């Protein structure tokens, strides 16, 4: 598939992404600001928090990680826009990953803002972030990796790989649950919630039809594709959910897509088509690998696929992500009757 390059809505923001620097706080258009909030030790480097001006303050879309550096950057960015952290009235969380949800509780503590989240993600909070329950989640992940054929030598490392970032989240129950199609109560804005599961079960985008913009979270990004993976908190077929949600947003007539990472861009439909094509290519690649190695494990399939770097140079956490992404594609293929799984201590995959 030929590479499609979107048009950046702000070339300086794109240049900052490509150059490995932090973009500037930016007034995107009247009443709307983009605030980069740094992410520690992560190739994504920052999350773009959007501040929406209200008659009595601001609402923000996503919040960032719960670190002092991130909090200070958010405070400083709001100051550039002419606001204080105490002016935040609402935190609209696209999904519960730490770089989006992590600071929401701390912002609420300071400002009294209400936090909004989709119910499907709200149901996952306790098991993901409560110390009394998280070990169960680790054991479930470990069992999934065993079924995937992950070698015993790396099993424990991979199963617990995400535990190091749990402290970057302030556990905060949402004040409001937002369903697909809900209109957000924000004066001066016509935001409608769009449920876009896949990257997380409760991922939300926010559409403003009058301003012709889509706050896309991680659902649609300018250059990379979000992780869509089978894991203990995913739906059984998250790739099917994701592809369906891509089709749902493709029809929106917007002038600009405002993602949570990288940079803002213009061509929503074309970018959606490219991402769908990417997954179609990956599905075919997996079918070819199974055809050449019938009775292969998910882990061994993952090691044979094309990634952005050689398998040997991929860090443990990302190897787990690669395995679980591969499993999501296998689940889609199995549901379509294109491959079959023979369950065992490690599941084996065969051609049809």
Secondary structure, 3 states (H helix, E strand, C coil): CCCCCCCECCHHHHHHHHHCCCCCCEEEECCEEEEEEECCCCCCCEEEEEEEEECCEEEEECCCCCCHHHHHHHHHHHHHCCCCHHHEEEEECCCCCHHHHCCHHHHHHHHCCEEEECHHHHCCHHHHHCCCCHHHHHHHHHHHHHHHCCCHHHHHHHHCHHHHHHHHCCCCCCCEECCCCCECCCCCCCEEEEECCCCCCCCEEEEECCCCEEEEECCCCCCCCCCCCCCCCCCCCHHHHHHHHHHHHHCCCCCEEEECCCCCECCHHHHHHHHHHHHHHHHHHHHHHHHHCCCECHHHHHHHCCCCCCHHHCCHHHHHHHHHHHHHHHHHHHHCCCEEEECCCCCEEEEC
